[in-house]
Amino acid sequence: MDMDRMTIEFAWKVIHSEVAQYRQRGVIRVSDEEDVAGAVMVHLVEVWGRYDPSRGPVEAYINQVVSTRLVSVLRERRSRKRHGRALSLGCRGEEPADPAWSHDRWRRLIDLRLDLESARRRLSPKQRSVCDQLLRDLLTHAAKEMGIPRRTLRDNVAKIRAIFRDAGLEEYF
C-alpha cells in the first residue's frame, strides 16, 4: 500500500505535534526540531510497507510508529551526547590542574545527574520515598521503618529498578 498525499499530510501533522510537545518540555532544542522530525518521517516511510489494514486504522499505525521512533531518536541523541568524544576547551598543550576531575569527567557526571533526575521524576511519590529510605537503611530495616512487609518493599524495588533499567541507569539503583 502506497502513502497517498492525505496520509503524508496527516503524518507530518502528527510528527510536528509530537516534536512540538517535546520542544515545549525542553527535551528538544528549537534548532534540532526539523532534524528530529525529518528522521521520524524517514523511518515512517521506511516501515510503511509493514502496515496491515486488517490490524487497525492507518491513523493508529502512524501514531504508534511516530511515538515509538521519536522516543528512539531522542534516546540515541542523548546516548551520543553522553558517550561522545569531548574536546578540551583549554589552550594547546594545557592540561587540567587535576586530571581526575577533567572537563570530560565533569560532563559525564553532569549528564549522569540529569539522567538520574529524569528517571527519578518518573517515579511516584511513594517510590521516591522508598528510594530515600533505601539510601539510609538496608531492606529489612527500611521495611520495618515504613511499616510494610519485606515482600511488598521488594516488589516496589523491582518496579523502581525497571524504571531505572528503561532509562539505561540500572547500575545506579
N, C-alpha and C positions, 0 to 999 in steps of 0.2 A: 504494500500500500504506500503510495507516494504522499508526501506532505503537500497539501494544497495551500493556497495563499491565506485562507482564513485560519488554518491550523498554525501556520508560521506566525501570523499576527497575534493569535492567542498565546502562543509560546513566548513571544517577545514580551507581551504584557505580563505574563506570569513571572518570567525571569527578571524583568526590571522591577516588578513589585517586590519580589523576594530580596533582590540585591539592595533595593532602597531601604527595606526594613533593617538589613544588616548594617547599612551605612548609617542609618539614624541611631542605631545602638552603638556605633563606634567600632564595629568589627572590621568594616571595610572603609578604606580611605576614599574620598571623592575621586582622586586621581586613579585609583585601581578599579573603580566601578565598571567601566566599559570592558576592561580586560577580563574581569571575572564573568561578566555577563556573556561575553563572546566565548569563553571557554565552556560555559554551561551549554550555550546554544550549539556549539560544535559537537559536544557529547550527545546532545539530544538528537541531532541529525545522524550521528554515527549509529545510535541504538534504535533508530526509528523502525528498522526492519523487524525488530523483536515485538512490536506492538501487535497484540492479538485482540481484535474487536469483540470476540466472544467472551473475553475475560472482564471487560468493563469499558466504560466510555473513554474516548480519546482525552478528554479533559483530565480525568483522574490519572491516566498514564503520564501525561505531560507534567502534572503537578508532582507526581511521585518521582519521576526522573529528575526534574529540576531541583526539588528539595534535597534529594539524596546526593546529586552531583555537586550542588552548591556547598554542602557540608564537606564533601570530599575535597573540593578545590580549596576551601578555607583551611582544612587540616594540612593539606600538602604545603600551602603557602606558609603556615605557621611552623611546620616542621622544617622547611628550608631556612626560615629565619633562625630557628633555634640551633640547627646543626650546620648552618652555613659557615663559610670561611670569613672570618673577620679580619679587616686590615687595621694595622696600627695607625693611630692618629698622631703619633709623635714625629719628631724630625728624623731625618736619615740617621741611622745608627744609634738613635736614642732608645734606651731600654727603660721600662718602668722601674721605679725605685724598688719595689718588692715584686719579683716575678711571680710569686704565689698569688698575688692579687692584681694580675694584669687586667687590661681592658676586656679581654675575651672572657675571663672568669667572671668579672662583674656583669657583663652582658648575659652570660648563661644564668647566673644567679638571679638577675632581674627577670629574665624570661621564665625561669622556673617559678619564681614567686608569683608572677602574673598568672601562669598556668595553674598553679595550686589555688590561687584565689578564685579563678574562674571555676575550677572543679568544686571548690567549697561553696560557691554561690548556688550550684546545682543541688546541694544537699538541703533537706528540710531542716527546720529549726531543731527538731528532735535529733536528727542525725548529726548536726553540728555540735549539740551538747554531748553526744556520745563521743565524738572526736576529741572535744575539750577534756572530757573525763578521762579518756584513754591516754591523753598526753601526760596526765598526772599519776594514774593508777594502773595496775595490772587488771586484766579482765575480771577476775574473781572479785577483787576489791571494788572495782568500778560497778559491777552488778549489785553488790551489796549496798554501796553508797546510793545508787539510783533506785534501789528497791525493786529490781526486776530479776527474773531468773537468768542464769548464765546463758541458757539456750536462746532466750529472746535477745540477749545482747549479742551473742554470736551471729544470729540471723541479721540483726541490724548492721553488724560489722561486715557481713558478706555483701549486703546491699551497698554499703559505702564503698567497699573495695571494687565492686562492679562499676560504680560511677568513676572512681579514680582510674580503673583499668581502661574504660572507654575514653578517658581523656589522655591516655598514654602515660599515666603517672602511678602505675601500680606499685612501684617500689617505694613510694612515699607514704603509703598507708598500710 
